[in-house]
């Protein structure tokens, strides 16, 4: 009997809610029982969007993002108002157990949400080009395994809206840093006269290198710069853009 093969899920996104609860879901996580996940849209209120998606208010913890690869584990007793792990420095936040949401803020950088249904662990990851070079997605996956016993082969990874390879023009120093970061990074540099890189593909490859199979990874397929009707973009707003959230939590 020939071996069973799996195909990589196509990029896909579903828009839900209206007004302040408008949010984007990616099918690979929407199919997980008991999981709440979302990427907010332009003009959304993250807490209102979480409450509608979860059916109740859920405390949202975030980090002071520094474009690196530090991973933090949320204190299950922490709350947004009390500081603690909610305001530690880092670019990946792991939560374990129900009714506590891990979030990241983006406006062109890539938000990555990861879950393990078996151990009920989830993580939110902020992956700009610097974090990608530093290997933040692999660091988050490694921490989920080391701290909670999550097997990479069981993980599901959703990559939200970010500046796409169509638009992410960069300088030589960014290309050089990316190419030096991991073995097949040159495949994430877009051919052509303009220097462009593919953040989604770079992080997809890093997740795969950490042990996540192709069928466990899916992206939204949405470019922040191309969708002014739906998404915030730091570049389009010349630094004055608002921020969107990537959020993940277990209901039970």
Secondary structure, 3 states (H helix, E strand, C coil): CCCCCCCCCCCCCEEECCHHHCEEECHHHHCCCCEEEEEECCCCCHHHHHHHHHCCCCEEEECECCCCCCEEECCCCCCHHHCHHHHCECCEEEEECECEEEEEEECCCEEEEEEECCCCEEEEEEECHHHHHHCHHHHHHHHHHHHHCCCHHHCEEEECCECCCCCCECCHHHHHHHHHHCCCHHHHEECCCCCEECHHHHHHHHHHHCCCCHHHEEECCCECCCCCCCCCCCCCCCCCCCCEEEEEEECC
